[in-house]
Amino acid sequence: MRAIVCRELGPPEIHVIDEIPDPEVAPGDVLIDVHYAGVNFPDLLIMAGQYQVRPDLPFTPGAEGAGIVSAVGRDVQSIQVGSRVMFASVVGAFSDTVAVPAAQVTVLPDGIDLATGSVVALAYGTSYHALKQRARLRSGESMLVLGAAGGVGIAAVGLGAAMGATVIAAASTPAKRQFALANGANTAFDYTDGDLRAQLKSVAPKGVDVVYDPVGGGYSEAAFRSLAWDGRHLVVGFTAGDIPALPLNLPLLKGASLVGVFWGAWVARFPDESQRNYREMFDMISRGELTIPAPKVYPAEAFAAALGEIGGRRVLGKVTLQFR
Ligand SMILES: NC(=O)c1ccc[n+]([C@@H]2O[C@H](COP(=O)([O-])OP(=O)(O)OC[C@H]3O[C@@H](n4cnc5c(N)ncnc54)[C@H](OP(=O)(O)O)[C@@H]3O)[C@@H](O)[C@H]2O)c1
């Protein structure tokens, strides 16, 4: 089979696409002909050896995708050969064939094509878990999304709107703000230019109920200080580089909560709830409440350019690699 192979750790350009042996299908596994594999920020970190997960070399990166089931292992009853599916996997997705445990595979509804299905698991899985189980977002609440045009950011924007929240998008360029507005945000501003708190005050004078924060750095404290009473600040990631610290008087003064989000660890503990989350999102899509923007498709050979969109802070929504 054809796969991207990391033989040493480093930037995307040093890795290769190569022929490697087909995977074994263990009992409980599903073998998938991968058509598309979604690209995520953590892929860059894993390839560079900068993530909490450090697979042994050589390894194939890639954490999600979509394709057609070609075989199922013993004990698998929930998924049939020939089904159109999406899947999540910590690594291994950047290949034309993958074997993953059935619990990490979800049958796609007819209305979702494989390219779009390849970018649902991680970003939409994370953001819905964050908003539903962690923030307990309620209809009518207000929500600030930092990095709103990125993968998890645009998912949070669309899901927040579908859940009845007023969504304030913070993004660094006019094109990104336009993209967020077109995908469910009520208002958008440039959080990288000037005082985030002052800018937010003009659009949400009473503060926001929820902050969705995949960026970190210097923005997190300013965003936390912009919470309303009983606000929830979701810690999702640190694309700005620095992991910020927060003075603990701030949650006290606002009756507010700093809420960690670790989607992968939650899925491992609660796989059935994760599948229920996907079904609820598919229902939102079929009712017309949620639209997943089509990802930008790169041929698998152009993986370095696709990852470069993420590393270069240029991505609008999601990019995906086409393997078949
Ligand atoms: N906690 C979890 O369970 C979980 C699950 C999945 C992902 N994550 C994390 O969520 C974060 C976002 O992942 P993603 O795949 O959505 O990434 P992405 O598509 O690249 O989006 C990240 C956004 O961060 C902003 N950003 C700010 N500073 C940046 C910088 N120096 N370089 C690049 N982007 C920067 C960008 O928006 P602006 O240009 O508008 O600032 C960008 O759109 C990552 O840290 C990832 O590890 C966490």
The ligand as an SDF file (V2000), in Angstrom:
LIG
                    3D

 48 52  0  0  0  0  0  0  0  0999 V2000
   -8.0100   19.3990   22.9710 N   0  0  0  0  0  0  0  0  0  0  0  0
   -8.2890   18.5530   22.0240 C   0  0  0  0  0  0  0  0  0  0  0  0
   -8.8800   17.4810   22.2570 O   0  0  0  0  0  0  0  0  0  0  0  0
   -7.8920   18.9010   20.6190 C   0  0  0  0  0  0  0  0  0  0  0  0
   -8.3760   18.1690   19.5140 C   0  0  0  0  0  0  0  0  0  0  0  0
   -8.0070   18.5900   18.2250 C   0  0  0  0  0  0  0  0  0  0  0  0
   -7.1520   19.6960   18.0680 C   0  0  0  0  0  0  0  0  0  0  0  0
   -6.6710   20.3240   19.1780 N   0  0  0  0  0  0  0  0  0  0  0  0
   -5.7770   21.4690   19.0790 C   0  0  0  0  0  0  0  0  0  0  0  0
   -6.4860   22.5570   18.5220 O   0  0  0  0  0  0  0  0  0  0  0  0
   -5.5520   23.4370   17.9140 C   0  0  0  0  0  0  0  0  0  0  0  0
   -6.0610   23.7950   16.5310 C   0  0  0  0  0  0  0  0  0  0  0  0
   -6.0110   22.6610   15.6870 O   0  0  0  0  0  0  0  0  0  0  0  0
   -6.5510   22.7780   14.1840 P   0  0  0  0  0  0  0  0  0  0  0  0
   -6.2740   21.4770   13.5210 O   0  0  0  0  0  0  0  0  0  0  0  0
   -7.9180   23.3370   14.1810 O   0  0  0  0  0  0  0  0  0  0  0  0
   -5.5280   23.8840   13.6150 O   0  0  0  0  0  0  0  0  0  0  0  0
   -5.6770   24.9270   12.4050 P   0  0  0  0  0  0  0  0  0  0  0  0
   -6.7220   24.4580   11.4470 O   0  0  0  0  0  0  0  0  0  0  0  0
   -4.3180   25.1750   11.9060 O   0  0  0  0  0  0  0  0  0  0  0  0
   -6.2540   26.2580   13.1060 O   0  0  0  0  0  0  0  0  0  0  0  0
   -5.5330   26.8890   14.1060 C   0  0  0  0  0  0  0  0  0  0  0  0
   -5.8260   28.3830   14.1460 C   0  0  0  0  0  0  0  0  0  0  0  0
   -4.9730   28.9280   15.1450 O   0  0  0  0  0  0  0  0  0  0  0  0
   -4.6810   30.2670   14.8280 C   0  0  0  0  0  0  0  0  0  0  0  0
   -3.2670   30.5650   15.1100 N   0  0  0  0  0  0  0  0  0  0  0  0
   -2.8250   31.4680   15.9980 C   0  0  0  0  0  0  0  0  0  0  0  0
   -1.4950   31.4960   16.0280 N   0  0  0  0  0  0  0  0  0  0  0  0
   -1.0630   30.5990   15.1340 C   0  0  0  0  0  0  0  0  0  0  0  0
    0.2290   30.1840   14.7070 C   0  0  0  0  0  0  0  0  0  0  0  0
    1.3510   30.7380   15.2220 N   0  0  0  0  0  0  0  0  0  0  0  0
    0.3240   29.2260   13.7550 N   0  0  0  0  0  0  0  0  0  0  0  0
   -0.7910   28.6530   13.2430 C   0  0  0  0  0  0  0  0  0  0  0  0
   -2.0580   29.0110   13.6050 N   0  0  0  0  0  0  0  0  0  0  0  0
   -2.1880   29.9830   14.5520 C   0  0  0  0  0  0  0  0  0  0  0  0
   -5.0020   30.4680   13.3530 C   0  0  0  0  0  0  0  0  0  0  0  0
   -6.0580   31.4230   13.2680 O   0  0  0  0  0  0  0  0  0  0  0  0
   -5.7520   33.0030   13.0900 P   0  0  0  0  0  0  0  0  0  0  0  0
   -4.8080   33.1510   11.9340 O   0  0  0  0  0  0  0  0  0  0  0  0
   -7.0840   33.5720   12.8350 O   0  0  0  0  0  0  0  0  0  0  0  0
   -5.1340   33.4400   14.3800 O   0  0  0  0  0  0  0  0  0  0  0  0
   -5.5000   29.1140   12.8680 C   0  0  0  0  0  0  0  0  0  0  0  0
   -6.6260   29.2390   12.0280 O   0  0  0  0  0  0  0  0  0  0  0  0
   -4.2050   22.7170   17.9230 C   0  0  0  0  0  0  0  0  0  0  0  0
   -3.4370   23.2120   18.9980 O   0  0  0  0  0  0  0  0  0  0  0  0
   -4.5730   21.2810   18.1830 C   0  0  0  0  0  0  0  0  0  0  0  0
   -3.5300   20.5620   18.7930 O   0  0  0  0  0  0  0  0  0  0  0  0
   -7.0350   19.9520   20.4280 C   0  0  0  0  0  0  0  0  0  0  0  0
  1  2  1  0
  2  3  2  0
  2  4  1  0
  4  5  1  0
  4 48  2  0
  5  6  2  0
  6  7  1  0
  7  8  2  0
  8  9  1  0
  8 48  1  0
  9 10  1  0
  9 46  1  0
 10 11  1  0
 11 12  1  0
 11 44  1  0
 12 13  1  0
 13 14  1  0
 14 15  2  0
 14 16  1  0
 14 17  1  0
 17 18  1  0
 18 19  2  0
 18 20  1  0
 18 21  1  0
 21 22  1  0
 22 23  1  0
 23 24  1  0
 23 42  1  0
 24 25  1  0
 25 26  1  0
 25 36  1  0
 26 27  1  0
 26 35  1  0
 27 28  2  0
 28 29  1  0
 29 30  1  0
 29 35  2  0
 30 31  1  0
 30 32  2  0
 32 33  1  0
 33 34  2  0
 34 35  1  0
 36 37  1  0
 36 42  1  0
 37 38  1  0
 38 39  2  0
 38 40  1  0
 38 41  1  0
 42 43  1  0
 44 45  1  0
 44 46  1  0
 46 47  1  0
M  CHG  2   8   1  16  -1
M  END
$$$$
